[in-house]
Amino acid sequence: MQNLIEKNTPAWKFQTWASFILSFSLTLLGIFMIPGEFWIKGYLAMGIIFTVGSCFTLAKTIRDDHEAEKLSNRVYNAKTEKVLKEFEE
């Protein structure tokens, strides 16, 4: 059976992590550099942290649903092949 899992290259992993860390840190830096009271900055920082956490959770949920769909399609196709083989015999 062939390997159906496609792996990402190290360069792609580095680029995604670097862009995430850079964008997240610059956003937090921007929040704390704006003029205003500390509680306003804290509220904005808390909002961005929860938004990032929600994005990770959403991405994982979508990926898990996609993987489950691929597996159920493979099982369905295998059952179909079995029925067709039995019909041809």
N, C-alpha and C positions, 0 to 999 in steps of 0.2 A: 504494500500500500504506500502510495506516495505521501510525502510530508505536506499536509495542507496548511500548516502554520507558516505565515510569512513573517520573517523577522526584520526589524528595522536596523538600518546601518548605524554604526557608532556616530558617524557624522550627523545623521538626522537626530539621534537622541541628544547629542551635545547642543545642536541648534535649538531644539525645542526647549530644553532646560535653560539654556542661556537666555533665550528670549523671554521665557516665563520669569526668571529671576530678575532680569533687567527691568521688565515692564512693571512687575510688582513692587520692586524696591523704588523705582522712580516715581511711581504713583504715591507710595507712602511718603517719600521725601517731599513731593509736591504738596501733599496734604499738610504736613507739618511746617512747610515754608509759607503757607498762605497766612495773611494777617488774620488774627481772630483769637478768641479765647480757647484755652486748652480743651474744655469740654466739647466744643464744636469740632476741633481737630480729632479728638478721641472718637466722637460719634462717626465722623467720616471714615476714620481708620477701621473702626469696627465694621462699618458697612462694607468696605472693600474686602476685608478678611472673610466675612461671611459670604460675600459674592463669589470669591475665589473657591471657598469650600463647596458651595453649591454647584459651581461649574465642574469641579472634580467629581462630585457625586452624580451629576447629570451625565457626564461623559462615561462614567463607569456603568451606569444603568443602561444607557444606549448600547454600549459595547456588549454587555451581558445579554441583552435582548437579541442583538444581532447574532451572537455566538449560539444562543439557544435555538434561534430560527435556523441557522445553518445545520445544527445537529439534527433537529426534527426533520428538515428536508432530506438529509442523508438517510435517516431511518425510513422515511416515507418512500424514497426512491429505491431503497433496498427491498422493501416489502413489495413494491410494484414490480421490480425485476423478478422476484421470487414467484409472484403470481403469473407473470408472463411466461416464465420458464415452465411452470407447471401446466399452463394452458397449451404450450407448444408440444409437450410430451404426449 
